[in-house]
Structures are given as C-alpha cells and as structure tokens.
Amino acid sequence: MASAVMPGTPADAYERGADNKWFIAVAVALGALLEVVDTSIVNVALNEMQNSLGATLTEVSWVVSSYAVANVIILPMTAWLGERFGKKRYFIFSLVAFTLASMLCGMAQNLPMLIVARVIQGFGAAGIMSVNTALVRFTYPHKYLGRGIGINAFVVAVAAAAQAPASCSSASACSRLRS
C-alpha cells in the first residue's frame, strides 16, 4: 500500500522535482558562495578604494559597514518575505538584486554610489543566505536532507576558508595579510 504524499511537504516537493534536486543544490550553494566571499573580500581592497576614490579610511569603511547594516536590517523580515512571495521567487529576486548591485559596485564612480550599491547588495545577500537552507529542505526528502544541507555547508565553509589565499592577488595584499 503506497502512502499518500501530502501537498506542500518536503516529500511532495521532492516527488515533483526529483530531477532538479542537483541543479537546485548547486544554484543555492553558488548563491551562498557569492554572499560569503563578498561579505569580507572587499576588506582587501580598502586601501585601493581609498586612493582611487580620494576618501579617508573612515569614509571608505562605510563600504563594508553599509553592506553589513543593510543585511542586518532586512534579515528579520526574510522569513516573512519568503512566505509571502515564495521561497524560490524570493531567492531568485535576492540573487538578481545582489548580482545587479555587484555590477553597480564595479561601475561606481564615487564613494556615495559605491555605498548605495553595497546597501542594495546587502539586502540581496540577506535573502540569499536566509532562504537557501529552506530551499534545500524542500528539495530533498527527509532521508537525504543531511546530504543536501551538507553540500551547502561544505560550499560555504570552503568559500570562507579560501578567502585569505584567494585575496593574495597582489604583493601588497599578501604582505598586509602576513603582518
């Protein structure tokens, strides 16, 4: 006797999208990877930003702070946003906002423009990180849930650990890290 799968449960989501589970796992993990790397990689470029934008260290530190503040402001609302608009839709919206804000950061001609782009990036990052585990939960059945979360956690951990060596792209950056 086959048991019925209740609609809206993780098992139902798995039954409907079993073929997509690896695509979803990779998409969610890559989104998390982008957010983890972007959270702190900007710290390596603060001196270069200070010189190219003609700003003081205090002024350019807002590039880091604005991202963190925006992230913390939106984070408490992310569960509601995910329920209201759908976790998948909210994740995709957050990923697109994060990506477009990243392009704006690259095109910024002055410090205020860069700070505004980092605020938008922080809003998007909060959505990416808050919904990613829920998406994994609804993608894998209970017996494979540990595997799905493990893949996601592995990518986040590797991204965090790889930042220091990856940020040694110039001799000056590496010397700052060693001292």
N, C-alpha and C positions, 0 to 999 in steps of 0.2 A: 504494500500500500504506500503510495507516494504521498509525502506530506506537502501540503499547500504552502506556497511561499507568500507571505504577507506583503502587499504592496507598500513601498516606502521604507522597507527594511534593507540593511546591508545585503542580505541574501538575495532580495529582489533585484537590487541594483547589479549584483554580480551576475544573476541569471540573464538580465537584459544586456549587459555589457561585458561579458566574459572575454570577448576577443580584444577589447580595448584596454584591459587592465594594465598591460605593459606600457602602452602609449600614455595612459593617464599617470602611471607611476613615474615615467621619465619626465613628462611635462611638469608635474608637481615638483619633482626633485630639482629640475633645472631652474624653476622659478625660485625655489628656496636657495639654491646655489647663488643665483644672481643677487638675492637680497643679502645673504650672509657676506659675500665678498664686498658688496657696495657699502655695507654698514661701516667698514673701517678702512677700506683700501684708500679712501680719499685722504686719510691722515698722512700718507707718504708724500702726497703732492702739495701739502700746505705751504711749504716754502716757495715752491714754484708758482703756486697761485698768488701768494703774497707779492712776489716780484712782478708777475705778468699783469696783475690787476692793480698794482700800486696801492695795496692795502696794508694795514698794520696786522700783526698776528692776532690781535684781539678781534679785529673786523673779520678776518678770514676764518676765524674759528667758528663763526656763525654758519659756515658751510656745513660743518659737522653737526653743530647744535640744532640747526633748523630741521635737519633730517630726523634727528632723534626726537625732538619735541613734536613734530608732526606725527611721527609714528606712535608716540605715547598718547597723543590726543585722540586719534582715531581708533586705537586698539580696543578700548572698552566697547565700542559700537560695532565691532566687526561681526560678532555672533548674530546680532540683530540684522545687520546688513545681509549676511549670508542666508538667514532665514527669510528675510523679506524679498530678496531678489533671486535667491537660489545660489547655492554654494558654487556651482560651476560658473554661472554667469558672473558672480561677484569676483571669483578668482580670475577669470579672463579679463574683466574690466580692470582689476587691480594690476594685472600683468601688462596690459596695454598702457595704462596710465604710467606705470613705472618705466616702461620702455620709452615712451614719448618724452617723459621727464628726463630720462638719461640723455636723449638726443638734445633736449634743450640745454642740459648742463654742458654738453660738448660745444654747443653753439653760443654759449653765454659770452657776451662782450664786456660785461661789467659785473661787479660783485652783487648788486641787488638782483640782477637777472639770474645769476647762479644760485642765490639763496632761495628765490621763489621756485626755481626748478627743483631744488633739493627738498623743499616743503612738499611739492607735488609727488616727488619720488618717495618721500617718507610715508605719505598717505597710501600710495600704491603698495609699498613694502609691507605695511601693516596688514593689508588684505591678503597678500601673498602668503605670509607666514601664519596668519591665523586660520585660514581655511584649508591649508594644504593637508593637514592630518585628517580633517573631516572628509576631504575628498578621497584620501587613501582608505579611510574606514568604510566608505560607501562603495568602494571599488572592489575590495577583497571580501570573500566570505570569512566568517569567524576563524575557521581553521587556517587561513592564510594571512590573516591580519598582521600577525607578527612579522611576516616576511615583507609585507608592503611598508609597514612603519620602519622596519629595519633598513630597507633600501633608502628611504627618505632620510633617516637619521644618519646613515653612512655618508650620503652625499653632503649633508650639512656639516658633518664632522670633518670630512676631507677638505671641504671648502674653507672651513675655519683654520684648519692646520696648515693648509697650503698657502695662506696669505703672506706670511713673512718671507718665505723663499721667492714667491712669485713677485713680491713687491720690490725685490732687489734688482730692478731692471737697470738701474744706473749705479755708478760707483758711489755717488753722494748718498743715495738712498741706503745702500748697503752699509756704508760707514756709519750712518746715523743709527741703523739698527744694531750694529755691533758695539757701539759706545754706550 
